Amino acid sequence: MIRDELVSIAGKPLRAIRSGRFWLSPVVAKLSPRHGAIMASYRMEEEGRFDEALAAWSTLNGTQSSRASAFKHKLRSAKLAFKAGRLAEAVKEYGVLRALNPGDASVARGLESAALRAARAAQSQGRWLEAARMWSAFGQVTAKAHKAVRNLADCARYAAQSADTPQKMRDALEAWNLLKGLDPESREARQGSEWCHLSLARAAEKAQDWTDARKHWNAMLKLAPGDQRALEGLRRLDAGNT
């Protein structure tokens, strides 16, 4: 057994030591729980047990002693989440890493791959807002921005078509805003946002939530200055409060 471990270490020393495939591993793990968790995580990854590898790795969150080591730790978390099929989690982790180091090419590639897979999965299941968020993340790092814009617009349309409650209307509004973020000149995004603010303002008035109603009427005026529906809505609110 020891001979096999020595061969393994000689062939791929870093991987063998990381995954704890040598006879002193139990001793190391007992003396240092941190190193035990590291070895367990790498070993589980080698065995294709990605969820368990991520869980073991997550026990080490916050134990890093420098910014560089914390960055590497989170990068491995993102990669394990991707391998485990936890795509939204991977996108979130890569997004944090990109904010910390916008110029890191490996982070951009990881975010692009995770966001694309997550967007396709959410879109195929009719989870329109989640898909829109993923297409937005994809569009921020890919050279194929037109692809992100096209798919995000589809998601926003479907979200708007199914918006039969105030919460779903807010979801549709977020989707249109995400589209506007990728395509600031999108007329469809502006019109969609106007429609959402109009619907939400009317719903808020019906519920006698005057603060929310005023917020949406004002937001509508920013998108469409001079819009008579918004001006009339604000006049109603002012009249009701005098």
C-alpha positions as CSV (number, residue, x, y, z in Angstrom):
1,M,0.0,0.0,0.0
2,I,2.8,2.4,0.9
3,R,4.6,1.6,-2.3
4,D,1.4,2.5,-4.3
5,E,1.2,5.7,-2.5
6,L,4.8,6.6,-3.2
7,V,4.2,5.9,-6.9
8,S,1.2,8.1,-6.9
9,I,3.1,10.9,-5.2
10,A,6.0,10.5,-7.6
11,G,3.7,10.7,-10.6
12,K,1.4,13.5,-9.6
13,P,2.8,14.9,-6.3
14,L,0.6,17.9,-5.8
15,R,-2.6,16.1,-6.6
16,A,-1.7,13.1,-4.5
17,I,-0.8,15.2,-1.5
18,R,-3.8,17.5,-1.8
19,S,-6.2,14.5,-1.9
20,G,-4.5,12.8,1.0
21,R,-3.5,9.7,-0.8
22,F,-0.4,8.9,1.3
23,W,0.0,6.9,4.5
24,L,0.4,9.9,6.8
25,S,-2.9,11.5,5.7
26,P,-4.9,10.3,8.8
27,V,-2.3,11.8,11.1
28,V,-2.2,15.1,9.2
29,A,-6.0,15.2,9.3
30,K,-6.1,14.6,13.0
31,L,-3.5,17.2,13.8
32,S,-5.0,19.8,11.4
33,P,-8.7,19.6,10.7
34,R,-8.2,22.4,8.1
35,H,-5.8,20.2,6.1
36,G,-8.1,17.3,6.6
37,A,-11.0,19.2,5.0
38,I,-8.7,20.2,2.1
39,M,-7.7,16.6,1.5
40,A,-11.2,15.4,1.8
41,S,-12.5,17.9,-0.7
42,Y,-9.8,17.1,-3.3
43,R,-10.3,13.4,-2.9
44,M,-14.1,13.7,-3.3
45,E,-13.6,15.8,-6.4
46,E,-11.3,13.1,-7.9
47,E,-14.1,10.6,-7.3
48,G,-16.7,12.8,-9.0
49,R,-18.5,13.6,-5.7
50,F,-18.7,17.3,-6.5
51,D,-21.5,18.3,-4.1
52,E,-19.7,16.7,-1.2
53,A,-16.4,18.2,-2.3
54,L,-18.0,21.6,-2.3
55,A,-19.5,21.0,1.1
56,A,-16.1,20.1,2.6
57,W,-14.4,23.0,0.9
58,S,-17.1,25.4,2.2
59,T,-16.2,24.5,5.8
60,L,-13.0,26.5,5.2
61,N,-14.8,29.8,4.3
62,G,-13.3,32.7,6.1
63,T,-10.1,30.9,7.2
64,Q,-7.9,32.4,4.5
65,S,-5.1,34.7,5.7
66,S,-4.7,36.9,2.7
67,R,-6.7,38.5,-0.2
68,A,-4.9,36.2,-2.7
69,S,-5.6,33.0,-0.8
70,A,-9.3,34.1,-0.3
71,F,-9.5,34.7,-4.1
72,K,-8.2,31.3,-4.8
73,H,-10.5,29.7,-2.3
74,K,-13.6,31.3,-3.8
75,L,-12.4,30.4,-7.3
76,R,-12.3,26.7,-6.4
77,S,-15.8,27.1,-4.8
78,A,-17.1,28.5,-8.1
79,K,-15.5,25.7,-10.1
80,L,-16.9,23.0,-7.8
81,A,-20.4,24.5,-7.9
82,F,-20.2,24.4,-11.7
83,K,-19.1,20.8,-11.7
84,A,-21.9,19.9,-9.2
85,G,-24.5,21.5,-11.6
86,R,-25.3,24.2,-9.1
87,L,-25.1,26.8,-11.8
88,A,-26.8,29.8,-10.2
89,E,-24.4,29.4,-7.3
90,A,-21.5,29.2,-9.7
91,V,-22.6,32.3,-11.4
92,K,-22.9,34.2,-8.1
93,E,-19.4,33.1,-7.0
94,Y,-17.9,34.0,-10.4
95,G,-19.7,37.4,-10.2
96,V,-18.1,38.1,-6.9
97,L,-14.7,37.1,-8.2
98,R,-15.1,39.3,-11.3
99,A,-16.0,42.3,-9.1
100,L,-12.8,41.7,-7.1
101,N,-10.6,41.2,-10.2
102,P,-12.3,42.4,-13.4
103,G,-9.3,41.6,-15.6
104,D,-9.0,37.9,-14.7
105,A,-9.6,36.0,-17.9
106,S,-10.2,32.7,-16.2
107,V,-12.9,34.2,-14.1
108,A,-14.6,35.7,-17.2
109,R,-14.5,32.4,-19.0
110,G,-15.9,30.6,-15.9
111,L,-18.7,33.1,-15.6
112,E,-19.5,32.9,-19.3
113,S,-19.8,29.1,-19.2
114,A,-21.8,29.0,-16.0
115,A,-24.2,31.8,-17.0
116,L,-24.8,30.3,-20.5
117,R,-25.7,26.8,-19.1
118,A,-27.8,28.3,-16.3
119,A,-29.6,30.6,-18.7
120,R,-30.5,27.7,-21.1
121,A,-31.6,25.5,-18.2
122,A,-33.9,28.2,-16.7
123,Q,-35.3,29.2,-20.0
124,S,-36.1,25.6,-20.9
125,Q,-38.1,25.3,-17.7
126,G,-40.0,28.6,-18.1
127,R,-38.2,30.4,-15.2
128,W,-38.1,33.6,-17.1
129,L,-36.7,36.0,-14.5
130,E,-33.9,33.7,-13.5
131,A,-33.1,33.1,-17.2
132,A,-33.1,36.8,-17.8
133,R,-30.6,37.3,-14.9
134,M,-28.4,34.6,-16.3
135,W,-28.5,36.0,-19.8
136,S,-27.6,39.4,-18.3
137,A,-24.5,37.9,-16.6
138,F,-23.6,36.1,-19.8
139,G,-23.9,39.3,-21.8
140,Q,-21.5,41.2,-19.6
141,V,-18.6,38.9,-20.3
142,T,-19.2,37.3,-23.7
143,A,-18.2,38.5,-27.2
144,K,-21.7,37.3,-28.3
145,A,-23.6,40.2,-26.7
146,H,-26.3,40.0,-29.5
147,K,-27.1,36.5,-28.4
148,A,-27.6,37.6,-24.8
149,V,-29.8,40.5,-25.9
150,R,-32.0,38.4,-28.1
151,N,-32.6,35.7,-25.5
152,L,-33.0,38.2,-22.7
153,A,-35.7,40.0,-24.7
154,D,-37.6,36.7,-25.2
155,C,-37.5,36.1,-21.5
156,A,-38.8,39.6,-20.7
157,R,-41.7,39.1,-23.1
158,Y,-42.7,35.8,-21.6
159,A,-42.3,37.3,-18.1
160,A,-44.6,40.2,-19.1
161,Q,-47.2,37.9,-20.7
162,S,-47.6,35.9,-17.5
163,A,-47.6,38.9,-15.2
164,D,-51.0,38.5,-13.6
165,T,-50.1,39.6,-10.1
166,P,-48.1,42.6,-8.7
167,Q,-45.2,40.3,-7.8
168,K,-45.0,38.8,-11.3
169,M,-45.2,42.4,-12.7
170,R,-42.2,43.3,-10.6
171,D,-40.4,40.3,-12.0
172,A,-41.3,41.5,-15.5
173,L,-40.0,45.0,-14.7
174,E,-36.7,43.6,-13.5
175,A,-36.4,41.6,-16.7
176,W,-37.0,44.7,-18.9
177,N,-34.5,46.6,-16.8
178,L,-31.9,43.9,-17.3
179,L,-32.5,44.1,-21.1
180,K,-32.0,47.9,-20.9
181,G,-28.8,47.3,-19.1
182,L,-27.4,45.2,-22.0
183,D,-29.1,47.3,-24.7
184,P,-29.6,50.9,-23.4
185,E,-31.2,51.9,-26.7
186,S,-33.8,49.2,-26.7
187,R,-37.2,50.7,-27.4
188,E,-38.9,47.5,-26.4
189,A,-37.2,47.6,-23.0
190,R,-38.4,51.2,-22.4
191,Q,-41.9,50.4,-23.4
192,G,-42.0,47.3,-21.4
193,S,-40.8,49.1,-18.3
194,E,-43.4,51.9,-18.8
195,W,-46.2,49.3,-19.0
196,C,-44.9,47.6,-15.8
197,H,-44.7,50.9,-13.9
198,L,-48.2,51.8,-15.1
199,S,-49.7,48.5,-14.0
200,L,-47.9,48.6,-10.6
201,A,-48.9,52.2,-9.9
202,R,-52.6,51.3,-10.6
203,A,-52.3,48.2,-8.5
204,A,-50.8,50.2,-5.6
205,E,-53.5,52.8,-5.8
206,K,-56.1,50.0,-5.7
207,A,-54.4,48.6,-2.6
208,Q,-54.2,52.2,-1.1
209,D,-50.4,52.0,-1.0
210,W,-49.9,55.6,-1.8
211,T,-46.1,55.5,-1.3
212,D,-45.7,52.7,-3.8
213,A,-48.1,54.3,-6.3
214,R,-46.2,57.6,-6.2
215,K,-42.9,55.7,-6.7
216,H,-44.1,54.0,-9.9
217,W,-45.9,57.1,-11.3
218,N,-42.6,59.1,-10.9
219,A,-40.6,56.2,-12.4
220,M,-42.9,56.3,-15.4
221,L,-42.4,60.0,-15.8
222,K,-38.7,59.5,-15.9
223,L,-39.1,57.1,-18.8
224,A,-41.8,59.1,-20.5
225,P,-41.7,62.8,-19.5
226,G,-45.0,64.4,-19.7
227,D,-47.0,61.2,-19.8
228,Q,-50.6,62.2,-19.0
229,R,-51.5,58.9,-17.3
230,A,-48.6,59.4,-14.8
231,L,-49.4,63.1,-14.3
232,E,-53.1,62.3,-13.6
233,G,-52.1,59.6,-11.2
234,L,-49.9,62.0,-9.2
235,R,-52.7,64.6,-9.2
236,R,-55.0,62.0,-7.8
237,L,-52.5,61.2,-5.0
238,D,-52.0,64.9,-4.2
239,A,-55.8,65.5,-4.1
240,G,-56.3,62.5,-1.8
241,N,-53.7,63.8,0.6
242,T,-55.0,67.3,0.9
